[in-house]
């Protein structure tokens, strides 16, 4: 799939991130990002997006805002990053306060709590779907599939520290796809 | 100065921005400890309510921090808490992304992107797992999450709203049916 070439207008960045922020009920923002930015608009390739996901998780702080900053920076530098982040947080800022303000009344509506749980559960499904798409794209060979599975088990099930796991797994994974160089030709790296 | 709620909010929350690796779930437990046990800004029950609100409302689950600020000091509290949590991490991420981007086009950068993709896949599933655990680990949550994922795999064009709405309906129906799944 070719990338949508050309400069992405700042107004488009604002619109996409604002809408995702304001409509992503139940979380699952990472899968909304993927849907809008990779699948529908082709602003980033699958690999560019996924390396942003990895970067956003390894760096401290909330993962999805890190990812928004990464995408915005990648598309339009500092202004892109600031607009992506600000646009994404504006809607949720007011909406979550509005929900908190009516929460004590809303909670008395029969089924309200169940509906909230159901939305959050379905949003997890969106994340599972994104993981599956990523796996079918990048884990077609055995080695990357084993690495992805090992990272999942180590962090998701064994609860090992994320940084330590990535510090071992990432160099391994990158070494597997490292471009072959001519012998003694390695002096060009600055 | 620590008696000023805005300063206290910043003082407590900003470190999480730069010290919490792994996102929301890595933030919630220490944030609960600080805001409930240490600073008595809210009760454990209120924390759980705010957690549920931030999780369901649109946007990142980390907006929980915004809600804590709002509870403690109104709109200015919400603003300070939001800036404290997202500001420092976002700045760091910006410089990291810029550095990473500088080498775009180099052979090894392409290899780096390709090599990081399986890592990201593992991290995405691990993230889904930790959110599943946070949501209490009910069987119905697992079933709904897997069903939603499967539905989107077979019908990729389905709008996410339909999936989220179906999740809400399923849970409400099960509650009224009295099923304790």
Contacts between the chains, C-beta under 8 A, distances in Angstrom:
chain1	res1	chain2	res2	distance
A	21	B	58	6.3
A	21	B	59	5.2
A	22	B	58	5.4
A	22	B	59	7.6
A	23	B	58	5.6
A	23	B	161	7.6
A	24	B	58	4.8
A	24	B	59	6.2
A	25	B	56	6.5
A	25	B	57	7.2
A	25	B	58	5.3
A	25	B	161	8.0
A	25	B	164	5.4
A	26	B	55	7.0
A	26	B	56	5.9
A	26	B	164	5.7
A	26	B	167	7.5
A	27	B	55	6.1
A	27	B	59	7.9
A	27	B	60	7.1
A	27	B	61	5.3
A	27	B	131	7.2
A	28	B	160	7.5
A	29	B	59	7.2
A	29	B	60	6.2
A	30	B	124	6.9
A	30	B	127	7.8
A	31	B	160	7.6
A	32	B	160	6.8
A	35	B	160	7.3
A	46	B	117	7.3
A	47	B	110	7.9
A	47	B	113	4.3
A	47	B	114	5.7
A	47	B	116	8.0
A	47	B	117	5.6
A	48	B	113	6.3
A	50	B	113	7.6
A	50	B	116	6.4
A	50	B	117	4.1
A	50	B	120	4.1
A	50	B	121	7.3
A	51	B	100	7.9
A	51	B	112	6.8
A	51	B	113	4.3
A	51	B	116	4.2
A	51	B	117	6.8
A	51	B	120	6.9
A	52	B	97	7.6
A	53	B	120	4.1
A	53	B	123	6.8
A	53	B	124	6.7
A	54	B	116	4.2
A	54	B	117	7.8
A	54	B	119	4.9
A	54	B	120	4.3
A	54	B	123	6.4
A	55	B	93	7.5
A	55	B	96	6.6
A	55	B	97	6.8
A	55	B	100	6.6
A	55	B	116	7.6
A	56	B	23	8.0
A	56	B	93	6.8
A	57	B	21	7.9
A	57	B	22	6.5
A	57	B	23	6.4
A	57	B	120	7.6
A	57	B	123	4.9
A	57	B	127	7.4
A	58	B	21	7.1
A	59	B	21	7.7
A	59	B	89	6.9
A	59	B	92	6.2
A	59	B	93	5.2
A	59	B	96	5.8
A	60	B	17	6.8
A	60	B	18	5.0
A	60	B	19	6.0
A	60	B	20	5.7
A	60	B	21	5.3
A	60	B	89	5.5
A	60	B	92	6.9
A	61	B	17	5.1
A	61	B	18	7.0
A	61	B	20	6.6
A	61	B	23	7.6
A	61	B	85	7.5
A	61	B	86	7.2
A	61	B	88	7.2
A	61	B	89	2.2
A	61	B	90	6.9
A	61	B	92	7.2
A	61	B	93	6.8
A	62	B	23	5.4
A	62	B	24	6.1
A	62	B	27	7.2
A	62	B	60	5.4
A	62	B	62	4.0
A	62	B	85	7.0
A	62	B	86	6.6
A	62	B	89	6.7
A	63	B	22	7.6
A	63	B	23	3.6
A	63	B	24	7.3
A	63	B	127	7.2
A	64	B	23	7.4
A	64	B	60	4.8
A	64	B	62	7.9
A	65	B	60	6.2
A	65	B	62	7.4
A	65	B	86	5.2
A	65	B	89	6.9
A	65	B	90	5.8
A	65	B	93	7.8
A	66	B	89	6.4
A	66	B	90	7.1
A	66	B	93	4.3
A	69	B	90	5.0
A	69	B	93	4.5
A	69	B	94	5.3
A	69	B	97	6.3
A	70	B	93	6.4
A	70	B	97	4.5
A	73	B	94	5.8
A	73	B	97	4.3
A	73	B	98	5.9
A	73	B	101	6.6
A	74	B	97	6.7
A	74	B	101	6.0
A	77	B	98	7.8
A	78	B	94	7.0
A	81	B	90	7.7
A	81	B	94	5.1
A	81	B	97	7.3
A	85	B	86	7.1
A	85	B	90	5.6
A	88	B	59	7.2
A	89	B	59	6.9
A	89	B	60	7.9
A	89	B	63	7.9
A	89	B	82	6.8
A	89	B	86	6.6
A	91	B	58	6.1
A	91	B	59	6.6
A	92	B	57	6.3
A	92	B	58	5.3
A	92	B	59	2.4
A	92	B	60	6.8
A	92	B	63	5.1
A	92	B	66	7.8
A	93	B	59	7.8
A	93	B	63	7.2
A	93	B	66	6.0
A	93	B	78	7.0
A	93	B	82	6.3
A	95	B	57	5.1
A	95	B	58	5.5
A	95	B	59	7.0
A	96	B	53	6.0
A	96	B	54	5.6
A	96	B	57	3.9
A	96	B	58	7.9
A	96	B	59	6.6
A	96	B	63	4.7
A	96	B	66	6.2
A	96	B	67	5.9
A	97	B	66	7.1
A	97	B	67	6.9
A	97	B	70	5.3
A	97	B	78	6.1
A	99	B	53	5.1
A	99	B	56	7.2
A	99	B	57	4.8
A	100	B	50	6.6
A	100	B	53	5.1
A	100	B	67	5.3
A	100	B	70	6.6
A	100	B	71	7.6
A	103	B	49	6.4
A	103	B	53	5.7
A	110	B	176	7.7
A	111	B	172	4.1
A	111	B	175	5.8
A	111	B	176	6.7
A	113	B	52	7.8
A	114	B	168	7.8
A	114	B	171	4.2
A	114	B	172	4.8
A	114	B	174	7.1
A	114	B	175	4.0
A	115	B	168	4.0
A	115	B	169	7.9
A	115	B	171	6.2
A	115	B	172	5.3
A	116	B	52	6.1
A	116	B	55	7.6
A	116	B	56	4.2
A	116	B	168	7.8
A	117	B	135	7.0
A	117	B	138	7.9
A	117	B	141	6.9
A	117	B	171	5.2
A	118	B	144	6.4
A	118	B	167	4.0
A	118	B	168	4.1
A	118	B	169	7.0
A	118	B	170	5.6
A	118	B	171	3.1
A	118	B	172	6.7
A	119	B	56	5.6
A	119	B	164	5.0
A	119	B	167	5.5
A	119	B	168	5.0
A	120	B	55	5.2
A	120	B	56	5.9
A	120	B	131	7.9
A	120	B	135	5.9
A	120	B	141	7.8
A	120	B	167	7.8
A	121	B	135	6.9
A	121	B	140	7.3
A	121	B	141	4.4
A	121	B	144	3.9
A	121	B	145	5.1
A	121	B	148	7.3
A	121	B	167	5.2
A	121	B	171	7.0
A	122	B	144	6.0
A	122	B	145	7.1
A	122	B	148	4.3
A	122	B	163	5.0
A	122	B	164	4.8
A	122	B	166	6.6
A	122	B	167	2.8
A	122	B	168	7.5
A	123	B	148	8.0
A	123	B	164	6.4
A	123	B	167	7.6
A	124	B	128	5.5
A	124	B	131	5.5
A	124	B	132	5.9
A	124	B	135	7.5
A	124	B	141	7.4
A	124	B	145	4.0
A	124	B	148	7.5
A	125	B	144	6.8
A	125	B	145	4.3
A	125	B	146	6.7
A	125	B	147	6.7
A	125	B	148	2.5
A	125	B	149	4.1
A	125	B	150	7.9
A	125	B	151	7.5
A	125	B	152	6.9
A	125	B	163	6.6
A	125	B	167	7.4
A	126	B	148	6.5
A	126	B	149	7.3
A	126	B	152	6.5
A	126	B	160	6.0
A	126	B	163	6.7
A	127	B	124	6.3
A	127	B	127	6.6
A	127	B	128	4.4
A	127	B	131	7.4
A	128	B	125	7.4
A	128	B	128	5.4
A	128	B	145	6.1
A	128	B	146	6.9
A	128	B	148	7.6
A	128	B	149	3.6
A	129	B	148	7.5
A	129	B	149	4.4
A	129	B	152	4.2
A	129	B	153	5.8
A	130	B	124	6.0
A	131	B	121	5.8
A	131	B	124	4.1
A	131	B	125	4.6
A	131	B	128	6.5
A	132	B	149	6.7
A	132	B	153	6.2
A	134	B	117	6.7
A	134	B	120	6.3
A	134	B	121	4.3
A	134	B	124	6.3
A	135	B	121	4.9
A	137	B	117	7.3
A	138	B	114	7.5
A	138	B	117	3.7
A	138	B	118	5.3
A	138	B	121	6.3
A	139	B	118	5.6
A	139	B	121	6.2
A	144	B	117	7.3
A	144	B	118	3.8
A	145	B	118	7.2
A	147	B	118	4.6
A	147	B	119	6.9
A	147	B	122	7.0
A	148	B	118	4.2
A	148	B	119	7.3
A	148	B	121	4.2
A	148	B	122	4.3
A	148	B	125	7.7
A	149	B	122	6.9
A	150	B	122	7.0
A	151	B	118	7.5
A	151	B	119	5.7
A	151	B	121	7.7
A	151	B	122	2.7
A	151	B	123	6.3
A	151	B	126	6.8
A	152	B	121	7.8
A	152	B	122	4.3
A	152	B	123	7.9
A	152	B	125	4.4
A	152	B	126	5.1
A	152	B	129	7.5
A	155	B	22	7.7
A	155	B	122	7.1
A	155	B	123	6.9
A	155	B	126	4.0
A	156	B	122	7.9
A	156	B	125	6.0
A	156	B	126	3.3
A	156	B	127	7.7
A	156	B	128	7.8
A	156	B	129	3.7
A	156	B	130	6.7
A	157	B	129	6.9
A	161	B	21	7.8
A	162	B	21	5.4
A	162	B	22	4.5
A	162	B	26	7.8
A	162	B	123	7.7
A	163	B	21	5.6
A	166	B	119	6.2
A	166	B	123	7.8
A	169	B	119	5.7
A	169	B	122	7.4
A	170	B	115	6.9
A	170	B	116	6.5
A	170	B	119	5.4
A	173	B	115	4.2
A	173	B	116	7.0
A	173	B	118	5.5
A	173	B	119	5.7
A	174	B	111	5.8
A	174	B	112	5.6
A	174	B	114	7.8
A	174	B	115	3.2
A	174	B	116	7.1
A	175	B	115	7.4
A	176	B	115	6.6
A	177	B	111	4.9
A	177	B	114	4.5
A	177	B	115	5.0
A	178	B	108	7.1
A	178	B	111	5.0
A	178	B	115	7.7
A	179	B	107	4.4
A	179	B	108	6.7
A	179	B	110	7.6
A	179	B	111	5.6
